[in-house]
Amino acid sequence: VLYSKSGWEDVTAENVFGLIPGSDPKLKEQLIVVEAFYDTGALVPGLAPGADEAVGIITLLDLARTLQMSPPGRSVLFVATAGHAQTLAGMREMMWGIRSRSKDLRKLQKSLNKTVKQTGGILEMLNEIRQKGVTAFLSTEPSDPIQPGPELLEAVSDSIKTEVDGISKQLMRLRLESKGEENQDRIRKLVQERRLLRRILWRTDLNDLSIEEIAAIEQVTPKAIAEYRRIERDAKRQEQLIRSTKSFRGLAKSMEISAIVSLHLSSHGDGFGAFNYGWLYPLRPRVNRTAIYSTLDDVLKKSAATINDKGLGPLLYQDTLRPRRVRSWQSYFLDRPPLGGEVSALAGFLGVSLVTVNDARSLWGTPGDLPDTVDPEFAARQSAQIAAMINDISQAGRLYEGSLPRDGFTTVTAQARFLRHGELFPDQPAPGTVVMTFQGQGRYYNMVDAMGRFTIKGVATKKLVQDKLVIEAYRFDPENGQIVWAIDKKQTGKDAYRVKVQRNNIETNLVMFGCKQSVVFNLLEPRTFRYMNKVQLIDARREARPGRYSFSRFDTWSSVMSSLMLEPGTPYMKRPG
């Protein structure tokens, strides 16, 4: 028997960068950005040595040494990115930092600073209450602290609402299970506790608190402290990341960015080529970049023609940048990788990927990607030729004529709020929720922070791709991995979780609810052999649509199973269409 357990964790990775100034007086204020990823994508967690996968970052380091000894004409910014297996997360983060407005970054930093200060004040008050008790704040002695009144009630209100939500769920379960008097005493006790907590929520001040109310406030205070500490920690971490982004942006935007080159290299192909397309963004057929890249294509061809003269031959470069009827760019790939040049081109820059061609990269992400599987001779020759060609790019007079690729880089700012049992409005942040966003073949992963926010960076606008953003969000039980929260699709609204990306910056909001997952099988129409991709849910108790529900559409497009998320204890019927 084989057992496996894995979980989701929010981890901050780092992009590392360095600059070599240009030597040409006319070109040194222009910038070439060269990017390569330094991490691996593990198909089996923890078992991916990544030897061949590291050829790209090794080439980046070789390039830096070469250009340090032979300074480039234009300045060259080297960036080692992380999160390659997370849909080029590091590359998307880098481009977000470059193209974000300074005004927006300052506004975001100011908001985070405000959150840190406010949270710090609340924590100071709550810690004092935990040490001295609520009674100390009710005293009128001059030496006692100023009575916080409404501020204290507001600080603990979220924790009290969460307690009420938990009690309501227990009551619902007990009432469904109860067949007599065995649970009536427990039910009456819980009803009294809930009534007491709700009475506190209705208060506007601390006057005439009963002993029971004081005890209840003191009981939830540690939970409120823990929650505000999480908020303070997340706000400080994000504020630090914004400072880092501003530092990188200040360096990158101090010069004119002429081109952005991404390295996607291995040691087992038969050469390398340049591409501005890939498989991350399924661009519309009408998107034509041929003219935009014609000048860069000429520069690369001229540079390739000098490789043998420089003693670096035989030539590995293959003419792939401009499309040809004889052979399409897709035919150079045995795999279907997302490429960094796609991201920079989507952001409106002259973005290109240098890729080892005709290699399936079959060992990448596997335990078999060991050093003895790398072809060092091919890797060294490829690295030397790429260094020579990038140096030539830095010396070329012009890299493009006229316009650049159309800017379609979109950032989605979103909030996820939890709808408590019996509440009308979702006012509780939903931290720890794992958000999976789909657009074409792209899969974007996020985790909701303690403030209930998440950001999706680097998706494409509708002007360039036809796919909507489809958002799936869940919170998983850390013990058994089962789904305990999901998007309430009725309350959220279809346009909020199936988003039309019509602008470069959009916002959306998700409503989460507590649920239990069920799986429905055999969703295949036997007469036509078509997959059933529409499900109508009916609450079997009321023969009407459930008040709160969610279902996974992705399982049903080409599968015979679907996941349904309903409130615990909800019987259901299915009418597949």
Disulfide bonds with the S-S distance in Angstrom:
none
